[in-house]
Amino acid sequence: MASLALIASGLYLSGRGAWVGRVEAAGALIWRRIEPWSRPLLPVTSVTRALGIGAIWGWLPCGMVYGALLLALASGSAAGGAATMLAFGLGTLPNVLAIGLASRTRAFGRAGPRLRMASGALVCVLGLFGLTQLVAPALGVPELCVVPMAR
């Protein structure tokens, strides 16, 4: 399910999966209740406010987060799920910061559509890679990448 969610997110990111927006619309219902809590934290003028706004913005409806949540759910334990979401957060942080900084340049505006398509394609490839891990053992092919699970 997590791999399929990644593929759907990649299609949406590249502009090919408008139907994914309906899933995000469902999350927007929750966001409307949470968003008012962010207003007192703006403008972000301290580390405490930045952490607070970051924790609230973690509830923004986002297909990528939904895919990570499915993966966290599949981990089978609260600790495994928390570790999965922590890894997702730490893994996306550098990209979010880089895009935020790059978006301030004129070159980003011209490259935006191509960057969006390339990013979506990369996310789809990661989802497809996850699916190959399901069928590889059935075909007698060892997994391409084995991540040891803590038990």
Summary of the structure (lengths in Angstrom):
residues: 151
radius of gyration: 17.6
end to end distance: 21.7
largest distance: 56.8
contacts: 380
relative contact order: 0.16
helix: 76%
strand: 0%
